[in-house]
Amino acid sequence: MRCQTSLDVTRTLVVEECWVCGVTFAMTAMFQKNRAANGRVFFCPSGCKINYGPSRMEQLERKLDAERTRTQWERDQREATERSLAAQRGVVTKLKKRKEQT
C-alpha cells in the first residue's frame, strides 16, 4: 500500500530587476527584507553581485559617529568659551584693582 501526501504552500514573491544586467527575477519577501536590513550581497540569476547598499546598522553607526563628533565639537567650543570668559574676568579684576589703587 502506498501512502501519498500532498502539501500546498503559498509564498509571497517580490519581483526585482537587476540594476546591473536588467534581468527580472523574484525572491521571497523575507529574503528581500533581510538583505535590505543587513546590506549583504546576493546574486541575480545571471550571477551579478548586488546589494541594497549600507545596512541599517551601518547607517546608524555612521549617524552615531557623526553625533559623537558634533558633541565633541560643541564640548570643545564650550570649554574655549569658558576659558575666554575666565580670562576676561581676570582682566576685569586686574583693572578694578588698578583703579582702586589710584
Steps between C-alpha positions, in 0.01 A plus 500: 500500500636841400439807709493824307520836676430834347612838631386836367733790576431864429793741483508870427767588247634846434594574140827687447701609200877469519641850473821357348371280214125573499376142546168471685490253790308435819590431862301440813389808688692380808824461301463850357426645844807330650731616220369855523551499879850353507636626167658163417577406143278267297502393137251540218432189286763622250761508776525877552621585851251752643383639833265764636773734626610560858317298760279672753763423764772670294277802446434527874870457579587785262231717654630421849856586395379831356313579824810417707710729281242780531477452877880517534512815286231665716686396818825648362321824408343525846837443670666763279222747584538426872878556480446827314243613757737413786777702333265797457400478867868509589550815293197666660624410850847634417355828370279538810799453730705749300215752522472450878871571543476834327 
